[in-house]
């Protein structure tokens, strides 16, 4: 129920077919909105292993099903009439994340991360630390990263050994399905990871949960079903001591106070996970491993750095910034960094015109060293910024903006793509835009082409 566009639906379809199931994919969205996902399962469709029902649901499909695998994006599932029809007909209701955790061979090697903000980066940092330490401290164990961060580990579940570590980013909706839905229903138990991490909890996704109380309760499910063992750990930022982070402020490749907080929590979480298994790691190793973390793809991700004169010019890809508020946060992250500051930022903004108010990014952009505007919103942005500062240059295309930024950037300055707008006027998606930025920047700085895996979150190492 709900193929979706972020990989989880594709993964569970592939896994179900591999288990011998006859699969019907039903989604309210029409096929043209699901092109990427459908392409990945086209062979299964062609062979008849997968049947499609798109553009709406049919109650009879749910009444005839043995199992219904629900996409966590389906809101207020407890009121959904199609799920009710399935339950009344005796079907088992489950989700991709539930199927995954049921397959994991060793719960004591799981770390779960949730929160309103920062959970993706914190989960990725934890996985990165464990991967960097693996050859020395984990005796060759692999580290897997999955859950809400995208894709699916389910189709590779058989590859996960009891010695491996699994780090899961868990959304409030996924945690609902790991807790509320199953507790007391047909005798099934809830699931919590061995190490449970919460970055923060503030009101969000109330369209899904209806109330903040329900949202918060689902977040707390991450620790509610831990085993009765002293080794199960629940970590929050207040509990994090930030081992050594103060020393590392100038050494991290990710910027902003929020990322320093994420780093502190990630290091404590990784240390806790290892200590619980009798592995002691020196703080210096933790810091050393985190220094090589360059950020999530397209989210203030360091994509290039080259020496010019007496300093280094760095470039950051924040193409996933598709709202003015996101651009404002990006500029604030550099402003908070004493080694940079907004006055050293060459900012590229603009893109498709969604008709939203661009005001939240105007003052932050005006505080930068220079602003290069592109796309359909470029002219309006340049005009608004010039009211506050003369630093705006209307460029039209991204390539032109990159060329001008490279020509102007001085040693110690940074070039940042944080558009604050969607990409659709010049690119098919923000990923394509981010890859173009990184490629052009590397060529302009005389660096090798960026590797393909720079823009992918590896499931395992």
Buried (B, 14 or more C-beta within 10 A) or exposed (E): BBBBBBBBBBBBBBBBBBEEBEBBBBBEBEEEBBEEBBEBBEEBBEEEBBEBEBEEBEEEBBBEBEEBBBBBBBEEBEEBEBBBBBBEBEBBBBBBBBBBBEBBEBBBBBBBBBBBBBBBBBBBBBBBBBBBBBEEBBEEBBBBBBBBBBBBBBBBBEEBEEBBBBBBBBBBBBBBBBBBBBEEEEEBEBBBBBBBBBBBBEEBBEEBBBEBEBBBBBBBBBBBBBEEEEBBBBBBBEEBEBBBBEEBEEEBBBBBEBBBBBBBBBBBBBBBBBEBBEEEBEBEBBBBBBEEBBBBBBBBBBBBBBEBEEEBBBBBBBBBBBBBEBBBBBBBBBBBBEEBBBEBBBBBBBBBBEEBEBEBBBBBBBBBBBBBBBBBBBEBBBEBBBEEBEBBBBBBEBBBBBBBBBEBBEEBBBBBBBBBBBBBBBBEBBBBBBBBBBBBBBBBBEBEEBEEEBBEBBBBB
